[in-house]
């Protein structure tokens, strides 16, 4: 892969293979030039080492034929000595250094490539995906893939290639001496590969189980730390400590199972070490006594056999580590590499927003395909109309606005904006046309300036300040030591609920989208601040299509139209006065309010 390709722009739709085989092949292909350089450098190192031992054996035989005439050593053996010297120097001094240089670049580039693909694919999942797992666990899996890739490069492209090439070259050298030695090496290698193959699935399964247990423990710890305030306020520290202890016990059990199996494999490694060296050396000595091989050939083969035994011993240890890495990799891929269930349609076009008219045609929705949340919702909202969405908890209000943002697709029916089915337009263009002020405002652990300008990163500072002033956030921001450059903490924990909500309002004001969704936008504000914010929201709503969810009916009773929902149906639709005259659900909710609160 070219240098430019390494830094190519990727999106949430960039592929992330789901199996280890496909994952490795995909990224190996992208970095094939560096991998080819690694293999070539390993090949040169191996040729140098094996040739060194071969030349050493030749020199031993030469010395045996010279007897007492030492003057002939240089004359007859100078070429052998020069080759021996070069083979002793070049592999370490040159080829190994080139290999290390390539390895450094390969590991850096591939880890970077894997991390950005993993993070991009993770961010391409739909909202339900994140709701069904621990946030900390998901983030760890994306991070782990890069780290695992680096460790696998260390294993597969160092001891694995070196050992494989050494065995191949040694086989042919042994074959040139006597077929019996080559046969011993071949049978030993075949048995070793068979053992590795036979234990692969079981070791990998145990490694995956251990990895999942570790991952779950990490996810639970992140969840507890994130919610440490209620843990303390409800005096539940002991309960959570015991909960963590139970999970830690499961981690220990599954890790122990994996480690015990690995210990058994270590015994087999020792056996295979002796199986190669013992019989091979005995047979060599016997063949030498029979005159079938020379002393030089014996001096050549014994170091090669020792080298192979050492390499295989080291490789065996690394393969055990590789099993663990493969288990963690498969667990990470199982977690984050699944198919995206909310994707753009083929040939999807950007939303052509003209006026912002919104239509829901007989929309129905089943949660998890079995719990019906919405049934036959048919609503036409003209461009620029301000609509209040009202109803008891569980009526389907939040689900409805989630469908409009295409966090989910309707089970039946369709949703259109300016006559365009939102399933046939790009998701980014759809959401760029919608500004949302949520009830539960979550901010990035970044500066206030960055949080306000999130939807419009290139906004001049003057526009950011103007939006903050309209949202009545400028006052408290200026009181902070670092003003707009203040870091707000994870999820904005350094700010109060009301302050976070004002930042969300400022963010929506700056975005200035044609469609505005308000989900209890002023629920965290005190009465005085709410009165000020209502004026700012009135300006923000001007000329926009607005859907506002509220439990405090007084905050939306002035809107153009009120839609009342109950149990997934629209039960009333009209103005405040019309609905009061109907004397139905809206009128009852209105009469039940005390201080603007709906009784649940």
N, C-alpha and C positions, 0 to 999 in steps of 0.2 A: 504494500500500500504506500502511495506517495505521501510525502510529508504534509502536503495540503489536505489530503484525504483524512489524515489523522485528526485534523482540526476542522473538518467539514461541519457545517451546521446540521444538527439533528433535531428531531421533533419527538413528540410523544408517540408518534406512529412508527418510529424507527424500530426495527425488529429486535427482539431478544429471544433467542431460541429457548425452548422449554426443556430439552433433554441435554444431558452432559455431552453426548456425542455431537449433537447439532451445534451446541454452544461452542465447543472446542474447535470444530471445523470452521464455523463462521468466523471466529476471531483469528484462527490460524491463517485462513485465506486472506484476511485483511492485512496481516503482518507477515506474509509469506517470504518477503525478501530478507527481512531480519532473521527469520527462522532458518531460511536457507543458508544465510551466513553463519549462523550458529552451528548447523549441521556440518558445513564444510570445515569450519575451524576445528570441530571435534574430530572430524575425519583425519585432518592433518596431524593433530595431536596423537591420535591412535596409531596412525601409520608410523610416526616417529618413534613411539614407545616400542611397538612390536618389532620394528626394524632394528632398534637398538639391541634387543635381546637376541635377535637372529644373528646380527653381526658379532655379538659377544660370543655366541656359540661357534661361529666360523673361526674367530680368532683363537679360541681354545683348541679347536682341531688343528689349526695352523701351528700352534705352539707344540702340539704333540708330535707333529711330523718333522719339526726342525731339529729336535734333539739338542745337541750341544752347540750347534752352529748358530749362535745368536746373531751373527752379522746378517743373516737372511731375514730376520724378523721385519725390519723396516722395508727391505727390498720387496719381499713377497706380500707383506701385509699392510703397506702404507695406504692403499685404497680402502681396505677394511677399517683401518684405524681412523681415517678421515671421516668415513661414513658414520662410524661409531660415535665420534666426537660430535658431529653435526646432529645426529639423532638424540644425543644426550643433552644438547643445548637448545636446539630450535623449538622443540615442543613447549618447554617451560618459558624460554626467553622471548619467543615470538608468538607462536600459535596460541598459547594459553592466554597471553595478554590481549590478543585480538579477540579471542572468544569472550573474555571478561568485558571488554569494551562493548561488543555487540550485545552481550547479555544485559548490560546496564541500560542501554537504549531500548531494547526489546521490552524489558520489564516495565520501564517507565511508560512507554507508549501504550502497551497493551493494558496496563492497569488503568490508565487514563481513559482509554477507549471503552473498557468494560464499565467503569464507574459512570461515565456519562450516558451510555446506553441503558444501564440499569436504572439510573435516576430518571431518565426521560421516560422509560417504559412505565416505571412506577407512577409517575405523575399523569400518565395517560389513562389510568383506571377511572371508573365512574365512582360517584359518591358512595354507594353501598359497599364497595370494596373496602374503603377505609373505615367504614362503620363496623365492619365485621372482624377487625383485627386490632392489635395494639399498635399505636403509632410508633412507639419506640422499636418494636420488633420489625416493622416494615422498613424503617430507616436503617436498622442494623443489617438487614439482609442485603440492601443495596450497597452498603459499605463493605460487607463481608465479601461480596463477589469480587471486588477489586483486589482485596487482600489475598483471597484464596487463589486468584489467578496468578499473582506474583509468586506464591509459594509453589504452585504447580509448575510454573516455568522453572523454578529452582530444581525441582525433582525430575521432570520429564526431559528437560533440555540439558541437564548436566549428568548426574550418575546414570540415568537410563540410557541416553545415547552413548556415553562413553563405554559403559559395560557391554551394551549390545555390539558395538563395533569391535571392542576388544575380543569378545567371544568369537565373532565371525572371522577376524584376521587370525586369531590363534588356532581356530579349527583348521584353516588351510595350511598353516605352518605345521601343525601336528600331522596333518594328512601327508605333507611332503616328507615327513620323517618315517611314519608307519601308520597304516590305516587303523591299527588297534587303538592308538592314542586318540585319534580323531573320533572313533566310535565311542570311547569312554566319555569324551567331552560332549558329544552329541546326545547320548542317552541321558547324561546328567542334566544337560540343559533342558531336554524335553520333559524330564520328570519335574524339574523345578518350575517350568512354565505351567505344567499341568496342575501342580499344587497351587500356584498363584491363581490360576483360572478357577479352580474348584472352590477356593475360599473367597473369591471376589464378592459374590452376592451376599453371603452371610456377613462378612465384615462390613460391607457398605450399608447393609440394613441396620446393623448395630450402631454404626457411625451416624446414620441419619436419625435414629431414635435418640442418641445422645445429643446431637445437634439441636433437635427440636426441643428437648427438655431444657437445654441451656438457653435457647431462644425464648422459650416461654417464661423462664425465670427472669430474664432481662426485661421482657415486656411487662410482666407483673410489677417489677421494681419501678420501672418508669411510670406505670399507671399510679402506683401508690405515691411516689414522690410528686407527681403532677397534682394529685389530690390530697396532699399532706394536710392542708387546712381542715377539711372535714374529718380526717383521721384524728387530728388532735382535738378538734372541737367536740367530737362525739366520744372522746376518750376511748378510742379503738386501737391504740398502738399495740396492745398485747394481742388483739385479734389478728392484726395484720402481720405481726411478727410470727405468730403461729402459722398463718397462711403461707408466708414465705418459707418457713421451716419445712412445711409439708411438701412444697414444690421443690425445695432444695434436696429433700430426701429422695424424691423421684429422680432428680438430676444425678445424685450420687449413685443410685441403683443402676441407672442406664449407662452411666459412664463406667462403673465397675464392670458391668457385663462386657462392654467393649474392650476395656483394658485386659480382662482375663482372657478373652479370646486372642488378643494380640500377644499375650504372654505365651499361649500355646504355640502360636506361630513362631515365636522366638526359639522354642525348642526344636521345631522342624528346621529352622535356619542352621542351628548348630549341627544337626544330623547331616544336613546337606553339605555343610563345610567339610566334615570328616569323610563323607561318602566320596567327594571328589579328590581330596588331597591324599588320604591314606592309600587306597588301592592304586592311584595313579603313580605315586612315588615308588611303591613296591614293585609294580609292573615295570617301571623305568629301570630300576636297579636290576631286575631279573633280565630284561632285554639287553642291558649293558654287559652283564656277565656272559650272556650268550653271544655277544658280538653283533647283535642286531642294530644297535645304535652306538654312536660314538660318545665320548665324554663331552665333546662340545655340544652335541645335540641334547644331551642330558642337562648340561649347564644352561642351555637355552630354554628348555621346556619347564624345568622346575620353577624358575622365577615367573614365567608366564602363568603357570598354574596357580602360584601364590598370588599373583596380581589379580587373576580372575576371581579367586576365592575372596580376596579382600574387597574387590569391586562389588561382587555379588552380595557379600555380607552388608556392605554399606547400602547397596540398592535395596536389599530386603528391608532394612530399617526405614529407608525412605518410602518404600512401597506401603508399609504399614501406616506411615504418616499420610501417604497419598490416599489411602482408603478413607481416613478421617476427613481429608480435604474434599474428596468426592462426595462423601455423605453430607457435609455442610453445604457444598455447592448445589447438590440436588435439592436439599431442603430450601435453600435460598431461591432456586429457580421455581420450585413448587409454590413458593409463597408469592413471588412478585412477577413471574414471567408468564402468568396466565393470559389468555386471550382477552383483549379489551371488549367489553360487552356494550360499549357506547361509542360507536365510531361514525365518522362521516360516511354518508352514502357515496357510492361510486359516482364520480363526476359531480359531486356536490358543488354548488356555486355559493359565493358570498351572499348574504342576505341583502337584498336591495330595499333598504328602508326608505319609504317615501313619506308616509304620514304617521305610521305607528298603530294602525288599526289591528285589533287582536280578536281572533275568532276561535272558539272551541266548538268543534262539531261532534256532538254526542260522545264525549270523551269518557272512557271507563278505565279503571286501573285496579289491578290486583297486586297486592304486595306478596312477594315470593310465590306468585302464581296461584295462591289459594285463599288469600284474605282480601275481600273486595273493599276498597277504600273509596272509590268514586264510581258512580253509575250514571251514564247518560247525561253528562254535563254539557249543556248547549248554551253558550253565551257569546254574544257579539258586543264587543267594546269598541265604539268608534274612536278614531284618533283624537287624542287630546281630552278624552273623558277621564274623570277622576272617580274611581270606583272603590268603595269600601267593602272588604270581605269580612263577614261576621259569622260567628257561630260558636257553639260550645267546643271545648277541647275534644279532639278526635273527630271533628266534623269533616276534615279533609282539606282545610284551608292551606296548610303548609304543603301538602302533597300537590295541590293544584298549582301553586306558584313554582314548585320544583319541576313540574311537568313543563311549564312555560319556559323555564330555563334549560330544559332538556337534560336535567340530571337523571331522569328516567324517560322511557318512551311509553306512551299510553298503551294499555292492553287492547283497547279498541278506540275507534274514532281518530281524529287528527286535530292538530293545533296549527293555525295559520297566522302569520303576521303580514299584513298588506297582501293577502292572497297567496302567500308562499308557505307551503308545508314546511315546518321547521325541521322535519327529518330529512329534507332534501337540500338544506343549506348547511354551510360549514358551522360547526359548533362555536368556533372562535368569533365569527362574524355575528352570530346570534347573541352571544353573551356580551360582545362589545356594544350591542344596541340596548342593553339592559343595565341599569344601575340598581343595586340592591343595598338597602340599609337593614341589616338583620337585627333580630332581637338579641342574640348572643354574639356580640362583636368580638372577633378574634384578630389580634394584630401580630405582625411579625416582630421578632426581636431585632428591630432596626430602629432608625431614628424616626421621630415624628414626621419630619419632612418626607422621608421615603414612604412611610405608611400613608400619608395623605395623597402623595403623588403616585400611588401604586398603579392606578389605572391610566395615568398620564405621566410617565416618567420624565418626559422632556419638558414638562410644564415649567415656566419661569418661576422663580421664587415669589415674585409679586402675586402670581395667580394662586399659589399655594397659600399665601398669607390671606388673600382676599377670601378664599374658600373657608379658611379657618375662622375668619371674622364672621362670615355669614352663619357659620355653625356655632358661633359663640365659644369657640375653642381657643381663640387667640389669647384671651385673657389669662387662662391658666397655663398655657404654653409659655407665655412671657415670664411667668413667675418661676419657671423651672430654671435651674442654674445654667443649663446648656441650651435652653430654648428649643428651637426646632431641631437641634442636633442631639436631643436627649434620646437615649436608648430606652425603650419602653418595657423591656423584659419579655420573657417567653409568654406568648399569647396576650401581651400587654398588661402583665400582672402589676407593674409599677403604677398603673393608673386605676382610678376608681371606675366602677361600671358606667357612671354617667359621663366621665371623661372619655372612656373608650367609645361610647355611643356618639359623642360629638365628633370624634375623629372619623368615625364611619360616615357620619352625615357630611363632613367636610370632603371626604373622599368621593362621595356620590355627587356633591355639588361640582367638584372639579371635573369629574367624568362627563357630566352634562349629557347623558344618554337620552334618547327619545322616549324610552319606556322606563318607568320608575316603579320599583317594588319596595314597599315599606312593610316590614314585619315587626310590629310593636316598636317602631323607630324611636319613641320617646319614653319607653317603659322604665328606663333606668334614670330618668331625670327628675329632679325635684320640681315642685310646682312653679317656682319662679323661672327656672331655666327652661322648663317645658313651654311656658308662655312665649319666651323669646324664640325658642326653636320653632314653634309652630309658625311664627311669622316667616322665618327663614325657609321652612318647608313649603309654605304657600308660594313663595317666590320660585322655589325649585320646581314645584308642580306645574307652574304656568306653561301652557303649550305642550305638555307631555301627557302621554297615556299613563295613568297611575293606577296601581292596585295596592291598596293599603289594608293590611291586616291589623286589627286592634280588638282588644277585649274591652277597653274603656271606650264606650260608644260615643262619649262626648268629644273625643278627639277626631272622629271621622263623620259625625252626624251632618256636618256641613258639606260633605262631598256631593258630587253630581248624582251619584247613584250608589245604592247599598244593596249588596247581594248577601242573602242569609243562607248559610249551609247547615245541614244537620244530617248526620249519618251518611255522608257521601252524596247527598242530593242537594239541589238548590230548592229551597222551600219558599223563599220570598225574593222579590226583586223590585226595587223602586226607590223613591226618595225617602228621606227621614219622615216627612209628614205622611206620605202615602202608607208607609209601613206601620206607623203608629195607628193610623185609621183602620188598618187591617185587623188590629187587635189579635195578632198571632204571636209567633215565637219572638220576633223582634220587639214587639210591645212588651212582652213578658220580661225579656232580658233588660229592657230599658227601665222597667218599673222595679226590677230586682237590684239595680245598681245602687250602691252606696259609696259615694266618693269615687264613682267611675269604675267600680270593680264588679265584674260579673261573678255571681255565685256559680261554682262548678257543680 
